[in-house]
Amino acid sequence: MIHQYKLNGFNMVVDAASGAVHSVDEVAYDAIALLDESGDPVGVLSDSNAREEIASEIACRHDIARDESREMLGDIKELCEAKLLWSEDPFEAAADAIKMKQSVLKAICLHVAHGCNMDCEYCFAGKGDYSGKSGIMSAETGKRALDYLVEHSGTRRHLEVDFFGGEPLINWDVCKEIVAYGRELEKKYNKIFNFTLTTNGVLIDQDVIDFTNREMGNVVLSMDGRRETHDRMRHSKSGGGTYDSIMDNFKALVEARTADDGRAEGRRSSEYYMRGTYTAYNKDFAADVMAMADLGFKETSIEPVVADPSAPYALHEEALPKLYEEYEKLALEMLDREKKGKGFNFYHYTVDLTGGPCIYKRVAGCGVATEYLAVTPTGDLYPCHQFVGDDEMIVGNIYDGITHPETVDIFRNGNNIYTRDKCKDCWARLYCAGGCAANNYHSNGDINKVYDFGCMLHRKRIECALMMEAARDGQAGF
């Protein structure tokens, strides 16, 4: 299977099974399309008479010499023989075995606070308390959660712990105590904990800045872009906007986190990113991403809201042309700024065409319920943070372990890119790894029935990201 598209002057061809990406001229693009339409491109290229017919057609269409057309088809044939075009998929038969390798726990999401000091309209967590399941995690529960992670991590040395909510900073002292306990466990069990904090920013102060720089591998900062966009959805408890109450905090944290003048000495990591959400109210979301970049935030992300279709802020399929346009606009603006030395990163446009992710991750997808679990304030275990509050999805607790193995089996058995109802025949399957199981479940009631709207947007993002890589290779005047 191949996928062809044109964007920003590039003629892109993607081979689904190998992951090979080609940027070709108009003649080769047309020839590849003709071959694909034949239904048996490899057979046509192997048959001298059939190949000659294609060569004649291409020469006529593009007013080029027949020999030039033949030579171009020879190049395409070499790509086929190298398994870089119309390649066979070698992974489907091994998919179940690959998925079973996701058997050792490596990450937990600690819901240290089911409560929030904000009142965001689109919050998937029911305004932070998970629709009435409010609570604050004790230090003892958090420590036991780390013990549970270590006990079930096997030989894995690097372990991930996310502080999440609600808003985790309303339980900040406990977060710090849990981190300190983790450092003790590192020495005892020869493990390395990578801690991450996700925060709305209201309670960031110098202590938070200093501690996160020293102890957190990453910090995720929730912001929706322009002031009017952010304040429309991300409210205070009194109903007002929150932009002004967080902006100086975010700037101070990022400046300290990324400083290279000695102020961040002892910093564990400089990683951070701004994480926004766009809705029907800001379908021109590229402007929000660029607003973040203009404020000096170089690591950006913005996600489409996932909401009940009846919600006034919900996105619908008729918005897709506009959203596609915005992703393309964002890609072009990013390339332009890179050329001017003012580049910034956008999470979904970061692709590594040479070094990863590994094929196991691409085929098996997210390690929800197998490699990753969410822990509530009371110590209950859920497949991931987006399933917390779905009582039918609880899998156990940090004291008794997995008490509902049948629920874990939903995610372990028959859950990979070849079991999703539309992934097997999708050109982008090895780039998205099957998408989000929680989005599938909450939109369709089945983790293997894909959330179509999200898939369509993600395919567009992949197209933009691959085009940008072609541009960076020095083509089309970049």
C-alpha positions, 0 to 999 in steps of 0.5 A: 500500500502506498499513499500519495499527496501534494503539499507545499510544492512537494509530491509525496509518496509514502510506502505504508509497510516499510515506512519509506517516504519519497519526494518525487517530481511530477513525472514520477508521481504520475507514473507511481499513480498509474502503476498503483491504479493497475492493481498490480504495480509489482507485476506491471513493473516485472512485465516488459510489455506492460511496463512499456505501455506505462512508459509510453503513456507517461512519455505522451502525458508529459512530453518527454522522451520514451527513453527518459520514461523507461529510465524513470520506471527502472528507478521505480522498479529498483525501489520496489525490489528494495522493498521501499514501494508497494512492500509486503507487510511483515508485521501482521503475522507477528502482531499478537506476539509483539503485543505480548511483549508489553507485559512489564509495568514501566509507568504510572500516572499518579492522580495526586489530586482529584480536585482543581483550582480552575473550572475548564469548560471542556475538562475530560476529568469532570472539572477536575474531580472526575465527576464527583470522585474527589480526593487528595492522595496521601503520601503513604498511598503515593509511596505504595504506588511507587513500591507497586511500580518497582515490584512489577517493573521486572528488569526495567531500570528506567521508570516513568511517574506522572503527577496528574490531577485535577491540579497536582500543585494543590497537593504539592508537598505530597508530590515532593515527598513522593519524589524523595521516596523515589530517590531512596528506591533508586538506590535500593533497587538500582532504578531510575525514576523520571518524574513529570508534572502536568499543571495549569500554572496557577500555583507555580512559585519559586519553590515549584520552579526550583524543585521541578528543575532539580527533580522533574524530567519534564513539565507539561504546562496547560495553555490554549494560546491567545488570551481570548482563546484561553480565557474562553474555556479555561476559567477560574472558579469564579468564572473569570479568565486565567490567562493573566494569573498563569502567564508570568508563572509559565514564563518564569518556569520555562526561563529557569528551565531552559537557561544556559547561564548557570541559573539552572545549575543542577537541573535534571532536564530542560524538557517542557511543553505547552499543551493546549486544546482547540475547540469549535470556538478557535478553529483557526488554532494555528494562530494560537500555536504561533501565539505560544511561540511568540511568547518564547515557548519553543515546545508547543502542542495543541489537541482537538477537543474530544467532547460530546457532539452536542456540546457547543464547543465540540468539533464536527466533520464539516470543520475538517477542511478548515482544520486541514488548512490550519495544519498546513498553515502552521507547517508553512509558518514553522518552516518560514520561521526556521529559515529565519532562525526563529524556529519552534517545535510542534509535538505532532510535527516531530517525526524521526524517519531514521531512528524510531519509535521501534517497530514493537511500539508501532505495532503494539501501540500504547501500553495502556493497562499493560505497561502503563497504569493510572493510580487514583487518590485511594490507590485504585488502578485504571488502564490509563488516566483517561479511563479514571472514573469509568467504573467498569474499567477499574483493574485493581489497586496498589494493595491487592494488585490486578483484581480484574485480569479480564479487563486487562486482557481487553487491552493485552489480547487482540489489541494492536494496529491490526485489530483496530477496525480501520487501521489495517488498511490505513497508510498511516498505521505505523506512524500513529500506532492505532491511536488512542484506546480511550478515545475509541472507547468513549466515542464508540464503546469499543477500544478497537473501533477507531475514533474517525475524527481524530484519525482524519486529523492525525493523518493530516498532521503526519502529511504535514510532518513528512512534507516538512522533513522533505523541505528540511532536506533542502528541496523546493528552495527551503 
